[in-house]
């Protein structure tokens, strides 16, 4: 686990390919067919096609429920390395891809992403049950909605109870255990809501989730939420007017307006002719930000109502020369070429894919090879013609295999322009029976074992795992030796960016919490407690690492980053930051591989770790607090034990790391 892993994972690092010819390739790891709420483990294979070792570091799961280990490895020249990914599926269905990010020490390395793919099934007839309250005015009557769950695969399917629900919703299950009724309460937050109601069911998958959706507001609401920014070009002024209206027709005051996750400026203006109960937000989206899909929020303070109105924003920012293909225009040109003249392309019937027409064409132009495969099972048949009506990017990758997420079918040795027709057949699942298959081992294991024998075998296994981890840790430390020597030559001086990092970790190793806290900053006014917690974790964690490596050696300690397949919170934090590919700005500030990591210069001329980008992610901040707090408490407890017990053994140190700290309130 890396420093601030949780916070950075929540920023959803973009899975862009590196801008240089990387020698490292990452295969998609396929875990096969899985049930909802099942866990799966997969070894992601990394191949080094170059002549020098590649250092992999800062591995992280993008989803907070997944895990990946180890935090860093070295892939030898023309060799392979493996990252162990553990995926916890929830209520997704069909092909589900989970992303895991990592960095490499290759020149100009961008964040890399490896994928774990699984096909997730559910026992439910309705794969994605939903209760949608749509637009809700909390000042009016509160709505109730019901949904009935069924499972044809089970004879006596039943909902056993409610595991979890949002605290602003009343949820009831009927006596038959099939129908769930939800009623929204006055305490519901404003804005777009999408949260799960988690149910316990009597099926092998154990759980079922109902997605709860609503657009909640009070007397004041946005005329459109979410607000679509559409397609924007970086050579244009991308300006928008977002109207707020009062349902009662009364005027209202607007306080601060904040813009989250999208760069731009917002101002407030009155509506035309001074219309009562109305206000306009003037939004100008900056062209100086990452291009592609943009998603963010406007947070509008309404002081008289003592409420904050969130407005979701979504759009696409593209360069002037980025082409966009208009499917309607393509359809119109095709009809014109066929002599059809003007066509009512706006009519959904014209644009709707027609499988019936495709099958009719297949019958009229029968191919000799068009013979169903042998077998007795029921046959599902889908015919797709090359007529621009059957293209559906959301499903083609499931129809034609070996595409790894491509949105068009791929045929080896044949361009799509020459394709007239292709068929896909899929039989219902049939059982296969094997004969002459060994059912018992040649040498049966002992029928009984005593506790001592079991403990001895477990001890041998643990010793072997520890030996393997130490071998891997030794290789990684050797690969970082030159970089560490270069780093340690930097003076611990906060008047330079890297010197500030050196000063912070030197203070942390000495247990100087106040000096560490001085080197952390953020622009937000309400983040003091969060920065205090981060300072505690950095201080205790680096102090433990320094004491433990001095006592037991760096290699054995580095092998304890993971114990019993769980991260202990132990890590060389300074080594993590030392390995990052920092970008230096004109004023000497540093920017890390993601916007959340930066070292900036203050008014006093000294540099500090600037966590403003991370703190802007309110949801990410809450998740970070929840996960970092127990690790900070554990490191503080282990640090105290190391100081009090000079005779502590490596095994005792390992046990201290593996034990959980007592839970405390934030």
N, C-alpha and C positions, 0 to 999 in steps of 0.2 A: 504494500500500500504506500502511496506517495504522499508527500506533504499537501494538505488541502485537497485530497483526491475527491472527496464528496462534492465540494463546491465546484470544482472544475468539471466533474462529470455532469453536473446539472446544467452547465452551460452548453451541453450538446456540441462538442467539437465537430466542426464541419468535416465530413469524410472526403475531403479533396485529395486527389492524387498528388504526389510531390511534383514540384515544378522542375525537377532535374531528373536525369536518368538513373533512378535508384537501382541498386543491385539486389535489393531485398524484395521478395515477393511473399505475400500472405495468402494462403489458400482459404477458401470458404470451408468452414468446419460444419459438417452436416450431422445432426443428431437423430435424423430419421423422424418417424411419426411419434408424437407425444400427446398426452392428454392435457387439457387445461389444468393449471395449478401443479403440474409436475415439474420436478427439477431434472436437469440433464447436465452432464459434464462432458467436455470435449477438449481435445488437445489441438490447439491452433498451431499449424506447422508454418514456420518462417524459414525461407530458403535464401541463402546468401550466394548469389552468382558471381561475386567479385573475388578479388585476390587478397583483401584485407578483412580483418574481423569487423563486425558491425555490432556496436553497443546498443542494446534496446533498453530503454528506461522509461520511467513515468507511465507504466501500464495502468490503465484504469477502465472500469466498466462504466459505460455511458448511463445505463439504467442502475438506479440505486439498489435494486433487489438482486443484481448479479454480482459476481466476484471474478477476479482474475489473479493469478499468481504465476511466478514470482513478480516482484515489482521491477526487476531488471534482469537481463541475461545478456550474454555475448554469443552471437552466432558466428562460428568459425568460417574461414574462407571456403567456399564451395561445400558448405555443410548446412545443417539444419539445426534449428532450435525450436523449443516448444513452450507455449504459454497455456496453462491449464485454465480454461474458462468454465465457470459454473453458472448456468442459466436457470432462473426461476420463472416459469411461465405463469401468466395470470389469465386474463379473460380474452386474450387474442385468439383468433382462429385462422386456419389456412397457413400459408407460408409466413412465418414470423422470423424476422432477422433482428438479432441483437448485436449491437456494436461495442467494440472494445478499442480504446485509443491507446496509442503509444508513441514515443519519440525515438529517433535514431540519431547517432552522432555523424551521419553522413552530411556532407557539406550542403548548406541551404536546405536542411531537412524541414519539411512541413509536418504537422501532426498527421500520423497515419492511423488507419482504422482497419481492424480485422472483423470479419463477420462470422457469427454462428447462426446457422439456418436450421429450422425445424418446421415440420408440418404439424400444426396443433389441431386436434379434434376436440369435440365436446359431446356430451351425452344429450344436450338439450336440442329440441327440435328447432327452436329459434336460437341461432348461434349468438346473436347479440341483442338480448332483450333490453328494451329501453323504456323509461318513463320520461316523457318530454312535457314539461309544464309550459313550454314556449314562453311568451312574454307575460311577465307577472308584475302587477302593481301591488306592492305590499300595503298600500293604503286602502286597497279594495278587498273583495272577498278572496280568501286564500283557496287555491285549487287543490283537488284530490285527483289522483290518477291511479289506475290499476293495470296490472299485466299478469297474465296467466302463463305459467311455465309448464312444459310438457316434455316427455322423453319417451318416444316410441320404442326405444331399445330396452326400456325397463317396464316391467308389468306393474309394479307398485311404486312408481316414482313419487317422492314426497319432499317438501321443504320442511326441514326439522327445526329451523329457527333462524334468527338474525345474528350474524357474527359481528358486524360493524355497520354503521350508517353515519351520514353527516348529522351533527347535533341539531341542525335546524329543520329536520324532517321527522315526522311521525310515521313509523312503518308498522303495518299490521299484516299478519299472514292468516288467511282464512282457515277454518277448521279442517278443510279437506287437504290442506298443505299444498295447494297448487297456485293460488292467487295471492299476489302481494299488492297492497294498497298503500300509497304514500301520500302524505298531506304536508304541504309546505307550511312552515311556521313564520311568524313575524321576525324572528331573529336571523333569517336568511341574509347572507351578504349580498350587496348589490353587484351587478355585473353578470357576465356569462358564467354559468355553473356547469361543470361536468364532473361528477364524482360517483363512485360506485356504492351501491347497497350490497353488502356482502352477506350471502346466505349459506347456511349449512344444509346440504342435501344428502339423501341416502344413496348416493351413487359413488362409484369408485373414485371419481375425481374429487369428491368431498365438498367442493364449493361451487357456487354459481354466483355471478355478479350481474346486477341490473344497473345499467348506466342511467344516472339521474341527470337530466339536462334542464336548464332554465335560463332565461334572460331576465334578471330581477332588477327592478328599480322602484322608486317611489314617485313622488309628485313630479320630480324632474328626471327626464330621461333623454337619451340621445335618439334622434330620429332613425338612426341606423346603427345597430350593434350586433355583429362586428361591422366596422366601417372598411369598405374595400378601397384600397389605394390603386388597384389595377396595375397595369404595366407602366413603369416609369423609366425614362431614359436619362442617362447622366449628363447629357448636353442640354437638358431642358430645366426650367423652373418647375419643380413638382410641388404645387401648392393646392391646398384643399380647404374647403369650408365644411365644418361639422356643426350641425345645428342641434342645440339643446332646447327642449320645450317643457313648459310647465303644464301638467294636465289640468290644473285649476285655473290656468290663465294668469297667475300672479307673477310679478317680477321676482327675481331671485338674484342673490349675490354669488359670485364665483371667486374663490380664493386662489391658492396656488394651483397651477396645472403642471404636472410632471409628465415627462415622456420617458417610457421605459423601453430598452432594448432596440430602439430605433433612434438614430441621430437626426436631430432637426430642431426647429424652434416653434413655439406655440404662443399665440397671443389671443386676447379676448376682444370681441367687437359686438356692438348691438346689432340687432336685426334691422332690416330695412324699415324706414319710416317710424322707427322707435316702437315697433310692435311690442306689446306687453307679453310677459311670460315667455320670452324667447331670447336666446343669446347665440352667438356664433364663435366657434373656435377656429382660428386661422392657423393651419398647420403647414409648415414648409419642411419637406423632407430633404435632408442634406444628401448631396451626391458623393460626399467624401465618406463612404462607408462600404463595407463588404457587399459586393453585388450578389444578386440571386434573390431567393425568397426572403422577404422581410416580415417579421411578426413581432408585434409589441403592444403596448397599452398606453393610453392616456389616463392619468389619474387626476380627476377633477374634484377639487375640494369645494364642498357646498356648506359654508360655515353656518348659515341659518338653519339648515336641516341637520347639522352635525353628522354629515355623511360624506363619504368619498365615492364618486361615481367612476367606475372603471369602464373604459371604452376600448375594445380590442381592435387592433389594426392589422391588416394583412395586405401584402402587395408584392410586386416583383420589380427589382431595380436592375436594369440591364444597360450595357454600353450601347452607343448609337449604332454600331455595326452588327449587333447580335440579331440574327434573323428570327422571326416568329412565323410559323406556318399556320395560316388560317384554314381550318378544315372546311368551313363553309365556302370560302373562295375556291378551294380545290374542287369541291363538289360542283360549284357553279361552272367552272371552266370545263369540267368533264362533260357536263350536260350540254354546254354550248358546242363543244367539239363534236358531240353526237347529233347536233342539229336540233337540240331541244329548246334553244332560245332561252328566254328568261324563265326561271323556275322559282317556285315559292320555297326557297331554301330555309326560310324562317319556320316553315311548317315542321313540327317535330316528326311527323310521319315520313317526311322526305329524308331526314337525317338519321332516323332510328335504324339500327342494324336489323336486317331482315334475314333471319336464318331460313325462313320458308323459301325466299327467293334463291338463296344459295343452294338449298337442296334441290329446288326445281332446275337450276342450271346444271347441277351435277347429274341429274337424271337425263337431261337433254343432251349432255355431252359426256356420255358414259365412257370410262376408261377401262381397258382390258384388265389392268391390275386391280380394279375396284372390286375385290373379292373379300368378303368378311373373313377374318382369321378363324381357324378351326377351334372347336369347343362347343360346349352345351350351355354355358351360362348366359343369362340375359345380356344383351349387347346394347350399350349406349353409343350412339353415333352422332358426331357433329361434323358438318361439312362447311368449310370456309372458302369462299371464292375471292380472287384478287380483284374486287370491284369497288374498293374504298368504302364499303358499308359494314364490313365485319371486323374492322380493326378496333381493338379495345386494349389499350396498353395496360390496363389493370389486370387483365387475365391472360394475355398471350403468353407470359412467361410461365404460367401454370399449364398451358396447353402444349407448348413445345418445350422439351427439356433441354438441358445443357446451355441455358442462356445466361444464368447467373444474374438475373435482374434486367436483362435487355428488354426493351419495350417492343421489339419487333421479332417475328420468328426468324430463325437462322437456319439455312440449309447449306450443308457443306458442298462447295464446288458449284453453286448455282445462285445467281443474283435474283433478288426479289422481282425485278422487272420481267423475268421470264416465267415467273410462277403464275399458273392459271388457277390451280385448285389443289388443296391438300385436305386430307381426312385425318381425324383423330378418333381412335377407338379406345374404349376403356371398359374392361369387363368388371363385373362385381367380384369382390374378393372371394377366393376359393381356398379351402383348406388343402394343404399338401401333406401327405403322410410319408415318412421316411421308414425304410426297412433296414435291417442289419445295422442299426445304430446303437452304439454302446450306451447302456443305461446305468452302468455302474463302473467306477474306476477299477483299473487293473489291480492296484494295490489299495484296498480300502483303508480309510483313515481310522485311527483308534475310535472305538465306540464310546469310550469315556475318557475324560481327562480331568486331572485335579487342578485346583487353582494355581499351584506352583508351576505346573507344566504350561498352563495358559499364559501365566505371567512371563515365563521364560521366552515363549514364542513371541509374545507382544514386545518384549524387551529387545529381542533380536531384530524384529521389524523396525522398531523405533531407532535402533542403532544404525541400521542400514540406511534409513531415510536421512538421519542426521549426517551420516558420512557423505551421501550423495549431495545434500544441500551444502555441506562444507566444501566439497570439490567445486561445485558451481560458484559458490561465493568466492573461493580463491581465484578462479578464472576472472571473475568480474572485477575483483580488487586489483588484480594484475593489469587488466586492460585500462583501469582508471589511474594507474600510478603516475604516469607522466602528467595527466591533466590535474591531478591533485597537487603535484609538486609546483606546477605553474600557479595554481590557485593560492596555495599557502604562501607564495612569495609576495602576494598582494598585501600591503599594510592594512591593518584593521583601523581604517580612518574613515569616519562618516562623511568627510568632505568629497569622497568619490563614491559612485554607486556600488561597485563591487566591494570597496572598502567598508561601506556601511553594512553590507551583508556579512563580511568577515567580522566586523565589530559585534553585530548582533549575535552571531553564533559563538563567538568567543565569550561573550557575556552569558549566553545560555549554558555553555559547558561549565562555567563557574557558578551557575545557579543564581545569577543576578537578574531577577524577574523585572525590576524597575528599568534596567538598561535595555532589556529586550522589548518591553512595552514602548519605550521611547522610539524604537526603530520601526513601529507599526503605525500606520495612519490611514485615514479614509476621509472623504469629503462629507459624508453623511453625518448629521448631528446626533443620531440615535444609536450609533454602533459601538459606543464605549464598552458595554458589557461583552459584546462579541469579540472585540479586539483584546479585552482583558483575558478572555478564555483562550484565544489563540496564543497569547503571550505565555500563559500558564503551560499550554501543551508544548510549545517550542522549548521553553526553559527546562521543563522536567524531562522531555524526550531527549534533548541533546545532552543534558547532564547525565541521564542514564546511559546513553550510548558512550559517552566519554569515559565514565567510571567503569562500565562493563568491559569495553575493549582494552582498557589499561589492565584490568584484572584477569580476564579470560583470553584475551587475544581477539583481533578483529575478525578472523575467519569464523571461529565458533559462534561469535555473537551475531554476525551477519546471517548465519544459517538459522537464527531464531526469529527472523522477521515473520515467518509463518509457523505456527504450532498447531498441530491437529487440524490442518487445512483451514485455519482461521488466522486473519491478521492480528498480530499482538499489539500493534501500534508502535513497536520498536522500529526505528529506522535512523539512518544517517541523514538527517535533514539537510545539513550543510552540503553533503555529497549530492543530494538530489538537486539543489539549486545550482551547485557548481557545474553540473552536467547539462544544464539547460542551454539551448542555443539563443542567448540573449541578443537583442538588436539594440544598438546604441543610438540615441537621438542626439541632436545638435547640442543640447544643454547637458549632455552626459547622462541623462535618464536612460533606464533600461526597460525594454518591453519583452515579455516572455513569449512562449509559443501560443498563448491565448490572451485575450484582453484582460482577463482577471488577474494576471500576474505582471506586476510592474514595480520598478524602483524609481521614485521621482524625487526631485529636489524641492526642499521647503524654503520658506521665506528666510530661515536662519542660515541658508547656505549648506545645510546638511541633507543627506539623502536618507530615505526610509522606504520600507516595503509599503507600497500603496495598494490597499485592498478595496478601493472605491468600486472598481468594476465588479468584484465579487459581491460586495455589500449591496449593489444595486439590484441583485437578484434576491428579492425578499423571500421567495419560496425556497431558493437555494440556501439562504442564510438559516432558515429554520431547520432545514435538513442537516446542515453542517453542525449547528449547535447540538442537535440530537445525537449525532454520531461522534463528534469530537469530545464532548463533555466526558463520557465514560473513559475515553482513551487518555485524556488529560489527568483524570483522577487516578487511573491505573498507573500512569508513569510517575505521578507524584508519590504514590504509595510505594512503588518499586524503588524509586530514588531514595526514599527514606529508609527502606530496608537495606539497600546497599551501603548507606552511610552508617547504620547501626550495627551491621553484622559483617565485620571484616573477614570472617571465616566462611561466608556463603559460598557454596559450590555452584558449578555451572548448572547442575540438575536442579538445585533449589532456585536458581535464577530463572530457569525455564518454567518451573512450576509457578513462580510469582507472576511471570508474564502471562501465563495461560489462565490464571484465576481472574475472575471478574471483580471489578471494584464495586462497592456498595452503591446502589442507585441513589441519586440526590435530585432535588428539585432545581430547575433553572433559577 
